[in-house]
Amino acid sequence: MRALADELFLVGWDTTSTGRPRLHVQGVELGLAGALIAELVLAGRVGVRGSTVRLVDPRPVQEVVADRVLADMGNMPQHTDLRTWLVYLSQRAVDDVSGRMILAGFLEREAPKLWRRKPGRFFATDFGPAAWPRTRLHMALTRWQPLDPHDMALASLVEACGMTDVVVEDPAERRTARRHLTTVLAALPPQLTDLARHVHAAVGDAVLTYRT
């Protein structure tokens, strides 16, 4: 499994124990929306600059969720505000990303009670793959290992969502991990830097709304 949004889901959602998100749901939704855009940036289909996002190559990537995002951007070229797209995609991000993993056999969903407006609980079908994104990032950050572009993007979005401490749970390791993370973020391509910055701001706004 290397789809960026799938791996961010597995960091932000406890699929091996409670089946519930580790962060408030709006934060996870916005992070997943950012990851879906980042997938297309890495694939060379979408460009991000500052606060704008544009379709640069409409060719499908042959993956249903990603191609749906491409189709939406192609059908609404007048909308280029990145924050607008983050909010728009966040509304279906949990369903889209979890659905992709359910179809692939990685997740099972326990539907919520009929009277509850919650996304339900998700459980991994195999503990190892479910834990691997967090484990891989933890090892890379605490051991100063090099990260490929995929994991650089994942680390930036994990940080943007406020989940780095979820990856590095031991307080004794966090100082070392954050020093390495600083070097990783400094080397992040500008498009992903801009994307992570806007995800961070959107999640921050959502946290304030959530608490009030």
Secondary structure, 3 states (H helix, E strand, C coil): CCCHHHHHHHHHECCCCCCCECCCHHHHHHHHHHHHHHHHHHCCCEEEECCEEEECCCCCCCCHHHHHHHHHHHHCCCCCEHHHHHHHHHHHHHHHHHHHHHHCCCEEEECCCCCCCCCCEEEECCHHHHHHHHHHHHHHHHCCCCCCHHHHHHHHHHHHCCCHHHHCCCHHHHHHHHHHHHHHHHCCCHHHHHHHHHHHHHHHHHHHHHHC
